[in-house]
Amino acid sequence: MSLVVSSEMPPVFWSSPSPAWQRLISRMIGLRLRTLLLALLALPPLAAARVRLPHVHIDRMTLPNGLCALLVERHEAPVVNVEVWYHVGSKDEKAGQTGFAHLFEHLMFDGTTNLGPDEFSNYIVKSGGMDNAYTTEDATVFWETVPSADLPVALWLEADRMRNLSISERSFKNEREVVKEERRQRFDNQPYGNVVEVLYQHAFTVHPYHHVPIGSMEDLDRASLAEVRSFHDTYYVPNNATVVMVGDFTSAAAQAMVLQYFAAIPRGAPLRRDIPAEPPQKAPRTVKLTQNVALPAVIEGFHMPADGTPDAYPLRLASKILSEGESSRIYRRLVYEKQMALDAESEGNFTEDPNLFFVFAVLNNGYTPAQAEAEMESVLDDLRRHPVPDAELDKAKNEILGEFIVDRQGVQARADELGSDAVILKDPDLVNSELERFLAVTPADIERVARQYFVPDNMTRLEVYPDGKSRQGSGQ
């Protein structure tokens, strides 16, 4: 797809309130949230199973160029959240081109044929709104929250950068340096900053989850302008995009705006995704790192199924049981009872393709990774061998219910949930039905998934040892 020059300019700004509207709305939402959460905490056992969230009505449209739009009206406050989900993340990057999706998270703010660098965000700020973006393994998401009167501005801006993005040698080199500096700050120069990255390099042998979204310095340095433009023309096209709007608008008017601003953008070439499936792991893997850190640490990654699959729901609840709060099993055993860890947690990285369920701990001085591993295995073995008590499972379900309730209070959280359901899980109606999948999980389900996935042959382990020097050991 070639970039098209347009003579259109953004819609004229409506007279917008000052950013004080944001503070007012935050106070309104905060009061409602506190009331809801206090009520939730007071629920008796099994009450979560009787809770029914209000139905979310979704209006949908698909343009001839393939762009999808999902619209949810909410009139509690005069704001709108707009999100554009491009179904491209780090797993779509070829070998030698890691970090391209994250690079475009930055390049998409760097100007079009109509707007100079920073002008996109300037329009949003002038309206009293805010904007940002994020990149995952599976998607790149750009969002704005603006006063509802400025919805035409947000949609014009998103359509403009979809159609008219300017990718020059200057912008490419500038943003490449920005991304490299971000990598230095978040990964290379942070204690334990690269341990998850190293774990993925050893846990995945063929699937592109082998690399994390930030990418590598070497690939970014080798990247050419032609390669970057080709990546853009492949993935940042209307037939690979979903526009999500939640907030204070009428659906008919919003759909007319989507047609006005997006319908003329040319459709991209058909996408051909050829992502290899990761073969089953048949033996444990251990990697040892010696780094300039103060305390030893250990992290274990167990292969698990993709988000939205039947086993994802008991696994999410297992994560709550193992490490949500100071009374959870992993935290209580390693931090309180044994006092061998400064922190201990578990969490699943639930994504479009099968990923990893983590159990990790940062240890106190005098303890070794092997000692922590023995205690972690003991906790997991108990989950494998004994049904979770009903009260403990009910607590985990109430925590999930609380997250659903909180996500229903803000327009951005609602849009995030809807976009993920549509793009990653392929079913926007899950916004109304997914909670039931959590509430239907039984103690037998938790025991079954623990037996299936939390086993040594399915695990990659990374042990971190302090030494005052940063160097990577070899896999064992």
Beta strands, then each sheet from edge to edge (+ up, - down):
strand 1: 59-62
strand 2: 68-73
strand 3: 79-86
strand 4: 130-135
strand 5: 140-147
strand 6: 241-247
strand 7: 285-291
strand 8: 297-304
strand 9: 341-348
strand 10: 355-363
strand 11: 459-466
strand 12: 471-475
sheet 1: 1+ 2- 6- 3+ 5- 4+
sheet 2: 9+ 10- 8+ 11- 7- 12+
end
